[in-house]
Amino acid sequence: MRENYLTVKGYGESEIIISKSRFLTYIERAETEEDAITFIESIKKLHHNATHNCSAYIIGAHDHIQKANDDGEPSGTAGVPMLEVLKKQGLKDTVVVVTRYFGGIKLGGGGLIRAYGKATTEGLLVAQVVERKLHHIIKIAIDYTWLGKVENEIRSSSYTLEEISYLEGVEIIVSVLKEQEDLFQNWVTELTNGQAKITFEDAQFIEFVVK
């Protein structure tokens, strides 16, 4: 299972005008190539009369799927600079489409590269970049005599208390960053003088918006 990585929070769209040409940017998270292609086709259908619908996507834990499409713009002036923006920001599982309605003024190769790069960057600001951090879900089983102390210590710590179940004993569910799991277990063991039963329940990603 992959660990911490950057991607987009979700769908976003933006628009900029450069030399009378409209550049409409559409961004979405895509965890498979099929998802990316489906999204691209939906935007192309929406803007079937546009001058160009250029696209780029990067998918996989090791970025093993990378595609860029200039859709009629001079080779390397649209899809590639869009993909480069995604790569420079370290994003994964992200697809972007930039739709251009030509305004009558030619931008030249350098102008196009800057325009498509800027359009992608603007779209990412709207879609928002998030860091997905792998957390382990850990269950702490304790006697009721430990409840007040353990609950207060967890709530005042950097760990996240998810749930408390009041059974014959108390079960506290906590989410902990994967890299802090050993530190957390040692902390709880010391806190309860070894009286807590600590078990790993599951793993999940929690997202944090990158400012």
DABEL-V538403 format. One record per residue. N is the residue number from 1. RES is the residue in one small letter. SS is DSSP state (H for helix, E for strand, - for the rest). PHI is phi in whole degrees, 0 to 359 (NA if undefined). BURIAL is # if it has 16 or more other C-alpha atoms within 10 Angstrom, else .. Layout:
n;res;ss;phi;burial
N;RES;SS;PHI;BURIAL
N;RES;SS;PHI;BURIAL
//
This chain:
n;res;ss;phi;burial
1;m;-;NA;.
2;r;-;295;.
3;e;-;253;.
4;n;-;291;.
5;y;E;203;#
6;l;E;258;#
7;t;E;205;#
8;v;E;265;#
9;k;-;297;#
10;g;-;170;#
11;y;-;293;#
12;g;E;206;#
13;e;E;217;#
14;s;E;210;#
15;e;E;215;#
16;i;E;226;#
17;i;E;247;.
18;i;E;229;#
19;s;-;49;.
20;k;-;73;.
21;s;E;272;#
22;r;E;267;#
23;f;E;243;#
24;l;E;256;#
25;t;E;251;#
26;y;E;232;#
27;i;E;229;#
28;e;E;208;#
29;r;E;280;#
30;a;-;219;#
31;e;-;267;#
32;t;-;224;.
33;e;H;296;#
34;e;H;299;.
35;d;H;298;.
36;a;H;296;#
37;i;H;296;.
38;t;H;299;.
39;f;H;295;#
40;i;H;300;#
41;e;H;295;.
42;s;H;293;.
43;i;H;287;#
44;k;H;297;#
45;k;H;292;.
46;l;H;297;.
47;h;-;243;#
48;h;-;295;.
49;n;-;260;.
50;a;-;287;.
51;t;-;292;#
52;h;E;212;#
53;n;E;233;#
54;c;E;272;#
55;s;E;214;#
56;a;E;201;#
57;y;E;208;#
58;i;E;221;#
59;i;E;221;#
60;g;-;108;#
61;a;-;300;.
62;h;-;245;.
63;d;-;55;.
64;h;-;286;.
65;i;E;244;.
66;q;E;225;#
67;k;E;223;#
68;a;E;220;#
69;n;E;226;#
70;d;-;276;#
71;d;-;45;.
72;g;-;96;.
73;e;-;288;#
74;p;-;308;.
75;s;-;308;.
76;g;-;83;.
77;t;-;258;#
78;a;-;229;#
79;g;H;300;#
80;v;H;296;#
81;p;H;297;#
82;m;H;295;#
83;l;H;297;#
84;e;H;297;#
85;v;H;297;#
86;l;H;299;#
87;k;H;291;.
88;k;H;296;.
89;q;-;274;.
90;g;-;71;.
91;l;E;277;#
92;k;-;234;#
93;d;-;50;#
94;t;E;226;#
95;v;E;235;#
96;v;E;224;#
97;v;E;235;#
98;v;E;245;#
99;t;E;265;#
100;r;E;243;#
101;y;E;253;#
102;f;-;298;#
103;g;-;258;.
104;g;-;101;.
105;i;-;244;.
106;k;-;286;.
107;l;-;262;.
108;g;H;78;.
109;g;H;302;.
110;g;H;297;.
111;g;H;296;.
112;l;H;294;#
113;i;H;302;#
114;r;H;293;#
115;a;H;295;#
116;y;H;290;#
117;g;H;294;#
118;k;H;295;#
119;a;H;299;#
120;t;H;295;#
121;t;H;299;#
122;e;H;298;#
123;g;H;296;#
124;l;H;294;#
125;l;H;297;.
126;v;H;283;#
127;a;H;293;#
128;q;-;74;#
129;v;E;270;#
130;v;E;235;#
131;e;E;257;#
132;r;E;265;#
133;k;E;252;#
134;l;E;285;#
135;h;E;243;#
136;h;E;263;#
137;i;E;267;#
138;i;E;240;#
139;k;E;256;#
140;i;E;248;#
141;a;E;255;#
142;i;E;220;#
143;d;-;285;.
144;y;H;300;.
145;t;H;295;.
146;w;H;265;#
147;l;H;303;#
148;g;H;302;.
149;k;H;295;.
150;v;H;294;#
151;e;H;298;.
152;n;H;297;.
153;e;H;294;.
154;i;H;293;.
155;r;H;295;.
156;s;-;264;.
157;s;-;258;.
158;s;-;273;.
159;y;-;278;.
160;t;E;250;#
161;l;E;280;#
162;e;E;266;.
163;e;E;195;.
164;i;E;233;#
165;s;E;246;.
166;y;E;258;.
167;l;-;243;.
168;e;-;298;.
169;g;-;237;.
170;v;E;253;#
171;e;E;242;#
172;i;E;247;#
173;i;E;259;#
174;v;E;229;#
175;s;E;260;#
176;v;E;227;#
177;l;E;305;#
178;k;H;308;#
179;e;H;288;.
180;q;H;255;.
181;e;H;300;#
182;d;H;296;.
183;l;H;299;.
184;f;H;295;#
185;q;H;297;#
186;n;H;296;.
187;w;H;297;.
188;v;H;293;#
189;t;H;300;#
190;e;H;292;.
191;l;H;298;.
192;t;-;252;#
193;n;-;53;.
194;g;-;76;.
195;q;-;270;.
196;a;-;265;#
197;k;E;262;.
198;i;E;247;#
199;t;E;227;.
200;f;E;279;.
201;e;E;257;.
202;d;E;191;.
203;a;E;229;#
204;q;E;208;#
205;f;E;268;#
206;i;E;240;.
207;e;E;260;#
208;f;E;230;.
209;v;E;293;.
210;v;-;271;.
211;k;-;282;.
//
